């Protein structure tokens, strides 16, 4: 049995998240279409064996990825280049495989990961553009210096209950944030996060809270106060998933000093 690692990118708009779910949506006969389901179907078609994938983690409905990863086991000896070409010939245009490589049997796409890197993109201008895609339009001006001051309070190991969806079965609440930074290019604002893990809706709620602070001219320290309160009701709204992209899953060791360098290694 061989183990292979896939690198996957996708536009998540039309999918019910990355993780496989029940075959039908509640109270309807409409099928639930997920990234994992489509990838497994394509692999199984080529290997002629029902194949299960393990993703590095789940992305919510509507969230995109440029560097999602997943592993799978097969008795087939695969030619990576040919297999990737064949997979991309089967998969929908909104999903593509960037790479495939053989890994040790002890490797685990989720458990071996050291960190994940996400980016949220905001178009910061008065009017929308026909070229704006997969970003959030914010019409009031955003101050990068104030954003970075607020984000600095998130770096380190914290209880992120304030930014976690209230009703979720996952009890996790502690995350180690290696990097949280904002930058501007033209009229786009990019907010980058690297952490060992992210809670359900965490990034979208953090960005929603940043927008609440900016819109109401609150002190950047407000984000620190909300974080420490461990009270979801004090946070901003959970904003649209459309601007959120999983950029990379990091498997090499990481710390606060090397977090940025890990984006490119």
C-alpha positions in Angstrom: 0.0 0.0 0.0 1.4 3.4 -1.0 0.5 6.8 0.5 0.3 9.9 -1.6 0.0 13.6 -0.7 -2.2 15.8 -2.9 -2.0 19.6 -3.1 -5.4 21.0 -4.1 -6.8 24.3 -5.0 -10.5 25.2 -5.4 -13.1 28.0 -5.7 -15.4 27.1 -2.8 -18.4 29.3 -3.7 -20.7 26.5 -4.9 -19.6 23.8 -2.4 -20.8 22.9 1.0 -17.3 23.1 2.4 -14.4 20.8 1.9 -15.5 17.9 4.2 -17.9 15.2 3.1 -21.3 15.4 4.6 -24.6 13.4 4.5 -25.7 12.8 0.9 -28.6 15.2 1.1 -29.2 18.6 2.6 -31.6 18.7 5.6 -35.3 18.8 4.6 -34.5 18.5 0.9 -33.5 16.0 -1.7 -30.8 18.4 -3.0 -27.4 16.6 -2.9 -24.6 18.0 -0.8 -21.5 18.6 -3.0 -18.1 19.0 -1.3 -14.5 19.2 -2.3 -13.6 16.0 -0.6 -16.5 14.2 -2.3 -15.4 15.3 -5.8 -11.8 14.5 -5.2 -12.5 11.0 -3.9 -14.8 10.3 -6.8 -12.1 11.3 -9.3 -9.4 9.2 -7.6 -11.7 6.2 -7.3 -12.5 6.4 -11.0 -8.8 6.3 -11.9 -7.7 3.6 -9.4 -10.9 1.6 -9.9 -11.1 1.2 -6.1 -13.1 3.2 -3.7 -10.6 5.6 -2.1 -10.8 7.7 1.0 -8.9 10.9 1.5 -7.8 12.7 4.7 -7.7 16.5 4.3 -5.4 18.7 6.4 -8.5 20.3 7.8 -12.0 21.5 6.8 -12.8 24.7 5.1 -16.3 26.1 5.5 -18.9 26.5 2.8 -17.8 29.2 0.4 -14.2 29.3 1.5 -11.5 28.9 -1.2 -8.1 27.2 -1.2 -4.8 27.6 -3.1 -2.9 25.1 -1.0 -5.2 22.6 0.6 -3.6 19.2 1.2 -4.9 15.6 1.5 -3.4 12.1 1.6 -4.8 8.8 0.4 -3.6 5.2 0.3 -3.7 3.0 -2.8 -2.2 -0.3 -4.0 -1.4 1.4 -7.3 2.1 2.7 -8.1 1.2 6.1 -9.5 3.1 8.3 -12.0 2.5 11.7 -10.3 2.5 13.8 -13.5 0.2 11.5 -15.4 -2.1 11.0 -12.5 -2.4 14.7 -11.8 -3.2 15.3 -15.5 -5.9 12.6 -15.4 -7.4 13.9 -12.2 -7.7 17.4 -13.6 -9.3 16.0 -16.7 -12.1 14.6 -14.5 -12.5 17.2 -11.8 -14.9 20.2 -12.2 -13.2 23.4 -13.4 -13.6 24.9 -9.9 -11.2 22.2 -8.4 -7.7 21.4 -9.6 -4.8 19.3 -8.4 -1.5 21.3 -8.2 0.7 18.4 -7.2 1.1 14.8 -6.1 4.0 13.0 -4.3 4.6 9.8 -2.5 5.1 10.2 1.3 6.0 7.9 4.2 3.2 5.8 5.6 3.5 7.6 8.9 2.7 10.9 7.2 -0.8 12.3 8.0 -2.2 15.3 6.1 -3.9 16.6 9.2 -1.8 15.4 12.2 1.6 16.1 10.6 0.7 19.7 9.8 2.4 22.3 12.0 0.4 25.4 10.9 -2.1 26.8 8.4 -1.9 30.1 6.5 -5.1 31.9 5.6 -5.6 35.2 3.8 -8.7 37.4 3.8 -9.0 39.9 1.0 -10.9 43.1 1.2 -11.6 45.6 -1.7 -11.4 48.9 0.2 -13.1 51.5 -2.0 -16.4 53.4 -2.4 -17.7 51.3 -5.4 -17.5 47.7 -6.5 -15.6 46.7 -9.5 -16.6 44.1 -12.1 -13.1 42.6 -11.5 -13.7 42.1 -7.8 -14.0 38.4 -7.3 -13.6 36.4 -4.1 -13.2 39.5 -1.9 -15.3 41.6 0.4 -16.2 45.2 -0.5 -15.7 47.6 2.4 -16.6 51.2 1.5 -15.3 53.0 4.6 -11.5 53.6 4.8 -9.3 51.1 6.6 -6.2 52.2 8.5 -3.4 49.6 8.1 -1.5 50.9 11.1 -4.6 50.6 13.3 -5.4 47.1 11.9 -1.9 45.9 12.6 -2.0 47.3 16.1 -5.2 45.4 16.8 -3.9 42.2 15.2 -0.7 42.2 17.3 -2.8 41.3 20.3 -3.7 38.0 18.7 -0.2 36.7 18.3 0.8 34.0 20.8 -1.2 31.2 22.5 -4.7 32.3 23.5 -8.2 31.2 24.2 -10.1 32.3 21.1 -13.6 31.5 22.4 -14.7 35.1 21.6 -14.3 34.4 17.9 -15.6 30.8 17.8 -19.1 29.8 16.6 -21.2 29.3 19.7 -23.0 26.0 18.9 -20.3 23.6 17.7 -19.5 20.1 18.9 -15.8 20.7 18.8 -14.6 21.7 22.3 -11.3 23.2 21.1 -10.7 26.8 22.0 -6.9 27.3 22.4 -4.9 28.3 19.3 -1.3 29.4 18.8 -1.2 32.4 16.5 2.2 32.7 14.8 1.4 35.7 12.6 -1.5 38.2 12.1 -0.8 41.0 9.8 -2.5 43.4 7.4 -1.1 45.0 4.3 -2.4 47.2 1.5 -1.8 47.0 -2.3 -3.7 49.6 -4.3 -7.2 49.5 -3.0 -7.0 45.9 -1.7 -6.3 45.1 1.9 -4.9 41.6 2.7 -5.1 40.2 6.2 -2.9 37.2 6.8 -3.0 34.7 9.6 -0.7 31.8 10.4 -1.7 29.5 13.4 -1.4 25.9 14.5 -5.1 25.6 14.1 -8.2 27.7 13.5 -11.6 27.3 15.2 -14.9 27.2 13.3 -15.7 30.7 11.8 -12.7 32.1 13.7 -11.0 34.2 11.0 -14.3 35.5 9.6 -15.3 36.7 13.1 -11.9 38.2 13.8 -12.1 40.2 10.5 -15.7 41.1 11.3 -14.5 42.5 14.6 -11.7 44.5 13.0 -14.3 46.1 10.7 -16.5 46.9 13.7 -13.6 48.6 15.4 -12.6 50.6 12.3 -16.2 51.6 11.4 -16.8 52.9 14.9 -13.3 54.4 15.4 -12.8 52.3 18.5 -9.3 51.8 20.0 -7.3 49.0 18.5 -7.0 47.6 22.1 -10.7 46.8 21.8 -9.7 43.6 20.0 -7.5 42.6 23.0 -10.4 43.3 25.4 -12.8 41.1 23.3 -10.2 38.3 23.0 -9.7 38.3 26.8 -13.5 38.5 27.5 -14.0 35.0 26.0 -17.5 36.3 25.1 -18.7 35.8 21.6 -21.5 38.4 22.0 -18.8 41.1 22.2 -17.3 40.3 18.9 -18.3 41.6 15.5 -20.3 39.7 12.9 -19.1 36.6 11.1 -18.6 38.0 7.7 -18.8 36.5 4.2 -16.6 33.5 3.4 -16.0 34.9 -0.1 -12.8 36.7 0.7 -11.2 33.8 2.7 -8.5 31.6 1.1 -6.5 28.7 2.6 -3.1 29.6 1.1 -0.8 27.0 2.5 -0.5 24.1 4.9 2.9 24.1 6.6 4.6 20.9 7.6 8.0 22.0 8.7 8.7 23.3 12.2 7.6 26.9 12.8 7.9 29.6 15.4 7.1 33.3 15.8 10.4 34.4 14.2 10.1 32.1 11.2 6.4 32.2 10.5 6.7 34.6 7.6 9.6 32.7 6.0 7.5 29.5 6.2 5.1 31.0 3.6 7.7 30.6 1.0 9.6 27.4 2.0 
